[in-house]
Amino acid sequence: MIPFYLFESLLFLLFGAVLIFRSRILKNLIVFFAQRKLLFIPGIFEITFGLLTLHFRHETRMAPFVFLVGILLFIDGIFYLLLAEKLNATIDWLLQLEESSYRIYGIVMLLVALGIGLAAQFTV
C-alpha cells in the first residue's frame, strides 16, 4: 500500500464531493485566490502533488494511470505559476459555469480518486 496515494485519493474525493454538493465553496476559493493574487499557491500544491505522484508510480501496478494523473497535475501547476496574471478570463469562465458543469467535474474527480485509491492498493 502506498500511503501518499491514499492521502491524495482522499483529497480528490473531498474536492469531488465539494464540487458535487457545495460548488459555492469552490467558487469562493477561486475568488479569494484571484483577488489576492495568490494563484501561485494552488500551483505550488499541484506541482508538488504531481511530482510526488510521479515519484511513486513504479510502486503500483497502475503506473500508466498514475503517470497521466501526475503529469496533468504537474502541467496544471506550471500553468498556475507561469500564467497566474493571465488567468482572469478563465476565472471568469469558471465562475459563470452552471451547477451541472461543476457536478460533472466532481464526478470526474471522484473517478480519479477511485483510480488513485486503487493504485495505492495494487502495489508491485
N, C-alpha and C positions, 0 to 999 in steps of 0.2 A: 504494500500500500504506500502511496506517495502522499504524505500529509499536506504538502503545498497544493496539490491538485484538489484535495478535499476542501481546503480553505477557499481556493479560487472558485470551485463549483458552488460553494455556499454564497459567495459574493454575487456570482451570476444569478443564482436562484433568488437572492434578495432583490437585485435590480430588476429581474424579470417580474417578480411579484409586484414591486412598486409600479412598474410600467403598466401592468395589467389593472391593478386595483386603485392606485393613487398616483396617476401620472402628473397631477398638480405638483407633487413633491419634486419630481424631476424638473419640471418647468421652473419652479422657484430656484432650484440649484443652478440651473443654466443661467438664469437672470443674475443670481448672486455672483457667480464667477465672471460673467461677461461684464457687469457693471463695474466690478472692482479690478478688471484686467488681470484676473488670476487664472486664465485658461491654461497657463503653463502647468498648474498643479495637477489637473487630470492627465495632462500629457506625461508628466513625470511618473505618475502611478501606472499609466498604460505601458510606458516603455519598460518600467521595472517588472511589471507582471508579464509582459511579452518576453523579455529576456529570461526570466525565471521559468516560464512555461517552456521555452525552447531548451533551456538547460537540462530539464528533467525528462525530455521527450524520449531518450534512449532507455529509460527505465520502464516504459509502458509498451504494451502490445498495440496500442492505438497511436503510434508515432505519427502517421500522416495527418490524422485529425488534429492532434496536439500541435504539430508543426504549423498547420494552417491557422489555428487559433493564435498561436504565439506570434507568427509573422503579422497577422492582421492587427493584433494589439500593438505590436511594436511600430508598425507603419502609422497607425492612427495616433499614437503618442507623438511620433515625429511631426505629424501634421499639426497637432496642437501646439507643439513648441515653436515650429518654424512659421506657422501661419496664424498665430493667435490674434494678431491685429486685423487680419483679413477675414475672419470668420463671422463677421456681423451678418452678412446675407444668409449664411447657413443657420445662424442662431435664430434670426427672424423666421426663417422657414420652419425650423423645428418647433418654435413656439406657436405657430399657426396650424400645425398638424391637427387633424381630427383625433378624437379619442380612439377610434378604431385602428388608426395607424400605430398609436402607442401600444395598443393591445397586441397587434401583430408582432411588433418589435419585441414586446415582452415574451411572447410565445417563442420567438427565435432565441431569446436569451435563456429561457427555460430549457430549450433543446441543447444549447451549448453547455449549460450547467449539467445536464444529464450526461452529455458526452465527456466532459471533463471529469465528472464523478466516476463514470465507468473507467476512464483512463487511469484514475487513481487506484482502482481495484484490479485491473488487468495488468499486473506488472510482469516483467520478464523474469 
